[in-house]
Amino acid sequence: MAEIVDPDGPDGVRMTWNSWPRTKVEASKSVIPIACVYSLIRAPPSATDAAFPLLPYRPLRCRNCSCALNPYALVDFSAKFWACPFCLQRNPFPQHYSAINPSNLPAELFPQYTTVEYALSAGPGGPAAVPAPPPVFLFVLDICVIEEELEFVKSALRQALGLLPEHALVGLITFGTQVHVHELGFADLFKTYVFRGTKEISKERVLEQLGLTGRGATGFPRAGAGANQTTASAGIAGRFLLSAADCEYTLNS
């Protein structure tokens, strides 16, 4: 009997292509855009597999693009530098990494740890840790299907909502010949922003149409943002996001 191979692999990653284009010319010839679905809260593939390792410290980030140190980074153990695999920026290791060597690696450099979790907390004498924002689940649904398939999609969406944590935030975008961004937080009336599918619209124009300009690029609180900014930004995003506990009626409607 043939072994069934998990297409998402141990990290819960699924790509539209098996390989990346090597040049801009190859990228321009790609009919299907390069995209990735990353299941961040995926459970271990089987009961015998261990969960993702939890590291009790902050990730070491690239000073140019903020990529976190990972097994794909090029490490110079003698000079105590690591090269970012995304932007190739050389980054020095901090002092507490001074003992690093090929036989003494931090967990984030283990080849088998391609996905890790970090338990962020305040450092000694440092500022209090900022509470983690609730997870956001943005459902993007293709509604250009026959009625029977659409009913299956609706059923699957209801099941998915039932599995989400109650404090998780949920948003909805549907697309066919047009793209509909649904304002779930507008309680008095169902409100939808419609964009033509045949017209290319810039990111800045979309943000302007959705009213997300003026208080940050996306309307979501940035890491390390103050309490006032976080509250204001959360209010903007709250127009399009509802908690899983509150959005079931709206989505069913």
C-alpha positions in Angstrom: 0.0 0.0 0.0 1.4 3.4 -1.0 2.3 5.7 1.8 0.2 8.9 1.9 2.5 11.9 2.0 1.3 15.0 3.7 1.3 17.7 1.0 1.8 20.5 3.6 4.8 18.9 5.2 5.6 19.2 8.9 5.3 23.0 8.9 1.9 23.3 7.4 3.1 25.2 4.3 1.6 24.9 0.8 2.9 26.8 -2.2 1.3 27.4 -5.6 4.6 26.3 -7.2 7.2 23.7 -6.3 10.1 26.1 -7.2 10.7 29.8 -7.3 11.5 31.7 -10.5 15.2 32.5 -10.7 14.9 35.6 -12.8 12.4 38.5 -13.3 11.7 37.1 -16.8 10.6 33.7 -15.4 8.5 35.4 -12.8 6.7 37.5 -15.5 5.8 34.3 -17.3 4.2 32.7 -14.3 0.5 32.5 -15.1 -0.4 31.7 -11.4 1.1 34.1 -8.9 3.6 32.8 -6.3 1.7 32.4 -3.1 2.0 30.5 0.2 -0.6 29.2 2.7 1.0 28.9 6.1 -1.0 27.2 8.8 0.5 28.8 11.9 -1.7 27.0 14.4 -1.5 23.6 12.8 -1.5 20.6 15.1 1.3 18.0 14.8 0.6 15.6 11.9 0.2 12.7 14.2 -0.1 11.9 17.9 3.5 10.6 18.0 4.9 13.8 16.6 6.1 16.5 19.1 4.6 20.0 19.0 6.7 22.9 17.7 9.4 23.8 20.2 8.7 26.8 22.4 11.7 29.1 23.0 11.6 31.3 26.1 13.4 34.3 24.5 12.9 36.8 21.8 13.8 36.0 18.1 17.0 37.4 16.7 16.0 39.5 13.8 17.7 40.9 10.7 18.5 44.6 11.1 17.5 45.2 7.5 14.3 43.2 6.8 13.4 41.9 10.3 13.6 38.2 9.2 14.1 35.9 12.2 17.2 33.8 12.5 16.4 30.3 11.1 18.1 27.1 9.8 18.4 28.6 6.3 20.6 31.5 7.4 24.3 31.3 6.5 26.3 31.4 9.7 30.0 32.5 10.1 30.9 31.0 13.4 34.4 32.4 13.5 33.3 36.0 12.9 30.0 35.6 14.8 27.9 36.8 11.9 24.8 35.4 10.2 23.6 36.3 6.7 19.8 36.8 6.2 18.5 34.3 3.6 16.0 36.9 2.3 18.0 40.1 1.9 21.6 38.7 2.4 22.3 41.4 5.1 25.1 40.4 7.4 24.1 40.6 11.1 26.3 40.3 14.1 25.4 37.9 16.9 24.7 39.6 20.3 26.9 38.9 23.3 24.7 36.1 24.7 25.3 34.1 21.4 29.1 34.3 21.9 29.4 30.6 22.7 27.8 29.5 19.4 29.6 26.9 17.3 28.7 24.0 15.0 28.3 21.7 18.0 26.5 24.3 20.2 23.6 25.8 18.2 20.6 27.7 19.5 17.3 25.8 18.9 16.3 28.1 16.0 19.3 26.9 14.0 18.5 23.2 14.3 17.8 21.8 10.8 14.7 20.0 12.0 13.2 23.1 13.7 12.0 24.9 10.6 9.1 26.2 12.7 9.5 27.3 16.3 7.4 29.4 18.7 8.6 32.1 20.9 7.3 32.9 24.4 7.8 36.7 24.5 8.1 38.3 28.0 9.6 41.4 29.5 13.3 41.4 30.1 14.9 42.1 33.6 14.3 45.7 34.4 12.7 46.3 31.0 9.2 47.5 30.1 6.2 45.4 30.6 5.4 42.9 27.9 2.8 44.1 25.4 -0.2 41.7 25.4 -0.4 39.7 22.2 -3.2 40.8 19.9 -5.9 38.2 19.2 -5.4 36.0 16.1 -7.0 37.2 12.9 -8.7 34.9 10.4 -9.6 36.5 7.1 -11.7 34.2 5.0 -11.3 34.9 1.2 -14.0 33.0 -0.7 -14.4 32.4 -4.4 -18.1 32.6 -5.1 -17.9 31.9 -8.9 -19.1 28.3 -8.4 -22.3 26.5 -8.9 -25.0 26.7 -6.3 -24.4 23.2 -4.9 -20.6 23.9 -4.4 -21.5 27.3 -2.8 -23.6 25.5 -0.2 -20.7 23.2 0.6 -18.5 26.3 1.0 -21.0 27.9 3.4 -21.2 24.7 5.4 -17.4 24.5 5.7 -17.2 28.1 6.8 -19.8 27.6 9.5 -17.7 24.6 10.7 -14.5 26.6 10.7 -16.1 29.4 12.7 -17.1 26.8 15.3 -13.5 25.7 15.7 -12.0 29.2 16.3 -11.3 30.6 19.7 -14.0 33.0 20.8 -11.6 35.9 21.1 -10.2 35.4 17.6 -11.1 38.2 15.0 -12.8 37.2 11.8 -13.0 39.1 8.5 -14.7 38.2 5.1 -13.8 38.9 1.5 -15.7 37.4 -1.4 -14.7 37.6 -5.0 -16.1 36.7 -8.4 -16.3 39.2 -11.2 -16.0 41.7 -8.5 -14.3 41.8 -5.1 -16.4 42.5 -2.0 -14.9 43.5 1.3 -17.5 43.1 4.0 -17.7 45.5 6.9 -18.8 43.1 9.6 -18.6 45.6 12.4 -21.3 47.8 11.0 -24.2 46.5 13.2 -27.1 48.6 11.9 -26.7 47.7 8.2 -24.7 45.2 6.1 -22.1 47.3 4.4 -19.8 46.1 1.6 -17.0 47.8 -0.4 -17.0 46.6 -4.0 -13.9 46.7 -6.3 -14.1 45.8 -10.0 -12.2 42.6 -10.8 -11.2 43.9 -14.3 -9.4 47.0 -13.0 -6.0 47.0 -11.3 -6.1 49.1 -8.1 -3.0 50.2 -6.2 -2.6 49.4 -2.5 -2.8 53.1 -1.6 -6.1 53.4 -3.4 -7.6 50.4 -1.7 -6.6 51.7 1.7 -8.1 55.1 0.9 -11.4 53.5 -0.3 -11.6 51.4 2.9 -10.9 54.4 5.1 -7.7 52.8 6.5 -5.4 55.8 5.8 -4.2 58.4 8.3 -3.6 56.1 11.3 -1.0 53.7 10.0 -0.5 51.9 6.8 -3.1 49.1 7.5 -5.2 50.3 10.4 -3.8 47.6 12.6 -1.6 48.3 15.7 2.1 47.9 15.2 4.3 46.0 17.5 5.4 48.1 20.4 2.6 50.7 19.8 1.3 52.7 22.7 -2.0 52.0 24.4 -3.7 55.0 22.7 -2.5 54.2 19.3 -3.4 50.5 19.7 -6.9 51.4 20.8 -7.4 53.8 17.9 -6.0 51.3 15.4 -8.1 48.5 16.8 -11.2 50.7 16.3 -10.4 51.1 12.6 -9.8 47.4 12.0 -12.9 46.6 14.1 -15.1 47.9 11.2 -14.0 44.8 9.2 -13.2 42.4 12.0 -15.5 40.8 14.5 -14.8 38.3 17.3 -15.7 34.8 16.4 -18.3 34.8 19.2 -20.1 37.9 17.7 -19.8 37.3 13.9 -21.7 34.0 13.5 -25.1 35.8 13.0 -23.6 38.4 10.6 -21.9 35.8 8.5 -24.9 33.5 8.4 -27.0 36.4 7.2 
